[in-house]
Amino acid sequence: MFACACIPMTLDQLRSLAAIGKHLNFRRAAAELHLTQSAVSKQLISLQKELGAKLYTHHGAIIEITEAGHAALSKIEFINKQVEELREMFQGRTGRDKQAAILSVGAAFSIAGNVLPTIIARFEKTHPDFEVRCHTGSSQQIQQLIRDGLAELGLSTYFSLSEDIASEPFRVQMLAFFVSARHPLATKRHITLSDVLAYPLVVRGFMGGPTWSQDILRQFSERGFKYKIAVECNGPLQVKESVARNMGVGLSYMDNLKADVANKRFVVLKGADFNFTTLSYILYSKKRGLSPAAHEFLALLRQAKSVPKSTKLNGITGQSILIAPNRPQDKHRKRLTNVPKM
């Protein structure tokens, strides 16, 4: 936690955080703001001191917005919009000063870096006058953005329980256990679920709503498997860092692990008696009508859908599917299947 200092908060500081939240990259954020990277960094340092909170983490080229940062961004977008409206009221916008129209979408951490960039690129190619502004956060935060009208569309790792938000199944995503290359399981063959759960787990923390981690662990308990939690992390980056330090077995989306597996930083564990998938969802408000641009973006999302008709949904969270066929020759293995509970 930062000590609060009496440094006046400025609009430039808020714009710097908004740019970092949008690009998750100092170079691109600086280019948008027509500033140097060091200038953007100084603005953010001053803002963190003023708010007394850490707004982002920075590991090499990887930037991740913290929970406090997402809370600040939800307010900053409204402030920046009000400032632009005030400027237009007295100055107007003409010619080269006219800004691109903005379509705001939200995406959970695990989805933002996978299929979404391709869809954004396709949309912007046919809508050059639009800028797609993507907000990343937890699935709970994405739902809140839609409720507050700060995002028209969202991609979440579980469906919304709110009657005001529509949820459409989007894609099936593979989950995987993974370990550091130094972990004892990294070189073990014929791994069972019992082998994995003999080691402590590194998972995403449970932050006020259902998560796929929570759902899977609940199924373990219901079927008699015991497990220990080594670390509960705020985001996928922290899960990876903890696993890299050999603190336990991680559980993450397969798409988020591909680069690290290729670089031999991590090893994905494959077993005959466990296989995990989860559904992601398209979210949008039932109360607010979508703009024409949002309707077209939604059409692109629907084209990218990948949900087999045979997919079963968990009755509580509508997301995790845990598949593990029986192996009679192994008395320690137990059947793990997803049984909808209503």
C-alpha positions in Angstrom: 0.0 0.0 0.0 1.3 3.4 -0.9 1.4 6.3 1.6 -1.0 9.0 0.5 0.8 12.2 -0.5 -0.8 15.6 -1.1 -0.2 15.7 -4.8 -3.0 17.3 -6.8 -4.8 14.9 -9.1 -4.8 16.0 -12.7 -6.8 15.1 -15.8 -3.5 14.1 -17.5 -3.0 11.5 -14.7 -6.4 10.1 -15.3 -5.9 10.0 -19.1 -2.6 8.2 -18.6 -4.3 5.4 -16.5 -7.1 5.2 -19.1 -4.5 4.7 -21.9 -2.6 2.0 -19.9 -5.9 0.3 -19.1 -6.8 0.3 -22.8 -3.4 -0.8 -24.3 -1.7 -2.6 -21.4 1.5 -1.3 -23.0 3.5 1.8 -22.1 4.7 2.4 -25.7 1.3 2.4 -27.2 -0.2 4.4 -24.3 2.5 7.0 -24.7 1.9 7.2 -28.5 -1.8 7.8 -28.0 -1.2 10.6 -25.5 1.7 12.1 -27.5 4.0 11.7 -24.5 7.2 9.9 -23.7 6.9 6.6 -21.9 8.8 8.1 -18.9 6.2 10.9 -18.8 3.3 8.4 -18.7 5.1 6.5 -15.9 5.6 9.6 -13.8 1.9 10.5 -14.2 0.9 7.1 -13.0 3.3 7.1 -10.1 1.9 10.5 -9.0 -1.7 9.2 -9.3 -0.9 6.1 -7.2 0.6 8.3 -4.5 -2.5 10.5 -4.6 -4.9 7.6 -4.3 -2.8 5.6 -1.9 -3.3 2.4 -3.9 -1.4 0.3 -6.5 -3.3 0.6 -9.7 -1.3 -1.8 -11.9 1.5 -4.4 -11.8 4.4 -4.3 -14.3 6.5 -7.4 -15.0 8.7 -6.8 -18.0 6.5 -6.1 -20.9 3.4 -7.4 -19.2 1.1 -5.0 -17.5 -1.9 -6.1 -15.4 -4.5 -3.7 -13.9 -5.2 -4.4 -10.2 -8.6 -4.5 -8.6 -8.0 -0.9 -7.4 -7.0 0.1 -10.9 -10.2 -1.3 -12.4 -12.3 0.5 -9.8 -10.5 3.7 -10.7 -10.9 3.1 -14.5 -14.7 2.7 -14.1 -14.8 6.2 -12.6 -12.3 7.7 -15.0 -14.2 6.8 -18.1 -17.2 8.7 -16.8 -15.0 11.7 -15.9 -13.2 11.8 -19.3 -16.6 11.6 -21.0 -17.9 14.5 -19.0 -14.8 16.5 -19.8 -15.1 15.9 -23.5 -18.8 16.9 -23.4 -17.8 20.1 -21.6 -15.2 20.9 -24.2 -17.6 20.2 -27.1 -20.2 22.5 -25.4 -17.8 25.5 -25.5 -15.3 24.7 -28.3 -17.0 22.2 -30.6 -15.1 19.7 -32.7 -14.3 20.2 -36.3 -11.9 18.8 -38.9 -8.9 17.0 -37.6 -9.9 17.6 -34.0 -12.8 15.4 -34.4 -12.3 12.1 -32.5 -13.3 8.6 -33.6 -16.5 7.2 -32.2 -16.0 4.8 -29.4 -17.5 1.3 -28.9 -16.7 0.0 -25.4 -16.5 -3.7 -24.7 -15.4 -5.6 -21.6 -13.6 -8.9 -21.4 -12.4 -11.2 -18.6 -8.6 -11.5 -18.3 -8.6 -15.0 -19.8 -10.5 -14.0 -23.0 -9.2 -10.5 -23.7 -5.9 -11.7 -25.1 -7.2 -14.7 -27.2 -10.1 -14.5 -29.6 -11.1 -10.9 -28.9 -8.2 -9.1 -30.7 -9.0 -10.8 -34.0 -12.7 -9.8 -33.7 -11.7 -6.2 -32.9 -9.4 -6.1 -35.9 -12.2 -7.3 -38.2 -14.6 -4.7 -36.8 -12.2 -1.8 -37.1 -11.3 -2.8 -40.7 -14.9 -2.2 -41.8 -15.5 0.6 -39.3 -12.5 2.9 -39.7 -14.3 5.8 -37.9 -14.7 3.7 -34.7 -12.3 2.9 -31.9 -13.0 -0.2 -29.9 -12.1 0.4 -26.3 -11.6 -2.9 -24.4 -11.8 -3.0 -20.6 -10.3 -6.1 -18.9 -11.1 -7.3 -15.5 -12.7 -10.1 -13.6 -16.0 -11.5 -14.8 -17.7 -9.6 -11.9 -16.2 -6.4 -13.0 -17.3 -6.9 -16.6 -20.8 -7.4 -15.4 -20.6 -4.2 -13.4 -19.4 -2.3 -16.4 -22.5 -3.4 -18.4 -24.8 -2.6 -15.5 -23.3 0.9 -15.3 -23.5 1.4 -19.1 -19.8 1.8 -19.4 -19.6 -1.2 -21.8 -22.2 -2.3 -24.3 -20.9 -5.9 -24.7 -18.9 -8.2 -22.5 -17.2 -11.5 -22.5 -17.3 -13.4 -19.2 -16.1 -16.8 -17.9 -19.6 -17.5 -16.5 -23.2 -16.4 -17.2 -24.8 -13.6 -15.4 -27.2 -14.3 -12.6 -28.7 -10.9 -13.0 -32.1 -10.6 -14.7 -31.0 -7.4 -16.3 -28.1 -9.0 -18.3 -28.4 -11.4 -21.2 -25.9 -14.3 -21.4 -25.2 -16.2 -24.6 -22.8 -19.2 -24.6 -19.7 -18.1 -26.6 -16.8 -20.6 -26.7 -15.6 -23.8 -25.0 -12.2 -23.2 -23.5 -9.7 -25.8 -22.3 -8.4 -25.6 -18.7 -5.2 -27.3 -17.6 -3.1 -28.1 -14.6 0.5 -26.8 -15.1 3.7 -26.8 -13.1 7.2 -25.3 -13.4 9.8 -27.3 -15.3 11.5 -28.0 -11.9 8.4 -29.6 -10.3 8.5 -33.3 -9.6 5.4 -33.9 -11.8 7.0 -32.2 -14.8 8.8 -35.4 -15.8 6.3 -38.0 -14.4 4.4 -40.1 -16.8 0.9 -41.7 -16.3 -0.3 -38.9 -14.0 -3.7 -39.3 -12.2 -5.8 -36.7 -10.5 -4.8 -38.1 -7.2 -1.1 -37.5 -8.1 -1.9 -33.9 -8.9 -4.0 -33.2 -5.8 -1.2 -34.6 -3.6 0.5 -31.2 -4.2 -0.9 -27.8 -3.1 -2.8 -25.8 -5.8 -2.4 -22.2 -7.0 -5.7 -20.8 -8.1 -7.6 -17.5 -8.7 -9.1 -16.0 -5.6 -12.8 -16.0 -5.0 -13.9 -12.4 -5.3 -17.5 -12.1 -4.6 -19.0 -14.3 -7.3 -19.0 -17.7 -8.9 -15.7 -18.7 -10.7 -14.7 -21.7 -12.6 -12.0 -22.4 -10.0 -14.6 -22.4 -7.3 -16.8 -24.7 -9.3 -14.0 -27.2 -10.0 -12.9 -27.3 -6.4 -16.5 -27.8 -5.3 -16.7 -30.8 -7.6 -13.5 -32.2 -6.1 -15.0 -32.0 -2.6 -18.3 -33.5 -3.6 -16.6 -36.5 -5.1 -14.3 -37.2 -2.1 -11.1 -35.7 -3.4 -9.0 -33.8 -0.8 -6.9 -30.8 -1.9 -4.9 -28.0 -0.4 -4.6 -24.4 -1.6 -1.1 -22.9 -1.6 -2.0 -19.5 -3.0 -5.1 -17.6 -4.0 -4.1 -15.0 -6.6 -5.8 -11.8 -7.9 -5.2 -12.6 -11.6 -3.7 -15.1 -14.1 -0.4 -13.3 -14.1 0.0 -13.9 -10.4 -1.0 -17.5 -10.8 1.8 -18.0 -13.3 4.4 -16.2 -11.1 3.5 -18.3 -8.1 3.8 -21.5 -10.2 7.1 -20.3 -11.7 8.4 -20.1 -8.1 7.4 -23.7 -7.5 4.8 -22.9 -5.0 2.3 -25.5 -6.3 0.3 -26.8 -9.2 -1.5 -24.1 -11.2 -4.8 -24.2 -12.9 -5.3 -21.9 -15.9 -6.7 -21.6 -19.4 -4.7 -23.6 -22.0 -4.6 -20.6 -24.4 -2.9 -18.5 -21.7 -0.2 -21.2 -21.3 0.9 -21.8 -24.9 3.7 -19.3 -25.1 5.1 -20.4 -21.7 4.9 -24.1 -22.6 6.7 -23.4 -25.9 9.4 -21.5 -24.0 9.7 -24.5 -21.6 8.8 -22.3 -18.6 5.9 -24.5 -17.7 4.7 -28.1 -18.3 1.1 -28.9 -18.8 0.0 -32.0 -17.0 -2.0 -34.6 -18.9 -3.8 -37.4 -17.3 -6.2 -40.2 -18.4 -8.7 -39.4 -15.7 -9.0 -35.7 -15.8 -9.9 -33.2 -18.5 -11.3 -29.7 -17.9 -13.3 -27.3 -20.1 -15.3 -24.2 -19.3 -17.7 -22.0 -21.2 -17.3 -18.3 -21.8 -20.3 -16.1 -22.4 -21.4 -13.0 -24.3 -23.1 -10.5 -22.0 -25.2 -7.4 -22.8 -27.8 -5.4 -21.0 -31.5 -6.3 -21.5 -32.6 -2.9 -20.4 -30.4 -0.7 -22.6 -30.7 -1.1 -26.4 -27.5 -1.8 -28.2 -26.1 0.9 -30.6 -25.9 -0.1 -34.3 -22.2 -0.5 -34.0 -22.6 -2.8 -30.9 -25.2 -4.9 -32.9 -22.6 -5.4 -35.7 -19.9 -6.3 -33.2 -22.3 -8.8 -31.6 -22.8 -10.3 -35.0 -19.1 -10.9 -35.3 -19.0 -12.5 -31.8 -21.8 -14.8 -32.8 -19.9 -15.8 -35.9 -17.0 -16.8 -33.7 -19.1 -19.0 -31.4 -17.8 -22.5 -30.8 -20.2 -24.4 -28.5 -20.9 -28.1 -29.3 -24.6 -29.0 -29.0 -23.7 -31.8 -26.6 -22.2 -29.4 -24.1 -23.7 -29.8 -20.6 -24.0 -26.8 -18.3 -23.5 -26.8 -14.6 -26.8 -25.7 -13.0 -25.1 -23.3 -10.5 -22.6 -21.3 -12.6 -23.4 -22.6 -16.1 -19.7 -23.0 -16.8 -17.3 -25.7 -15.7 -17.5 -29.2 -17.2 -15.3 -31.8 -15.5 -14.8 -34.9 -17.5 -13.0 -38.0 -16.2 -13.8 -41.5 -17.4 -13.7 -44.4 -15.1 -10.7 -46.6 -15.2 -11.6 -49.9 -13.5 -7.9 -51.0 -13.4 -7.0 -48.1 -11.1 -8.9 -48.4 -7.8 -7.9 -44.9 -6.7 -9.5 -43.2 -9.6 -13.0 -41.9 -9.2 -15.5 -40.9 -11.9 -15.8 -37.1 -12.2 -18.6 -36.0 -14.5 -20.5 -32.8 -14.6 -24.1 -33.4 -13.3 -26.4 -30.4 -13.6 -27.7 -29.4 -10.2 -30.8 -27.3 -10.2 
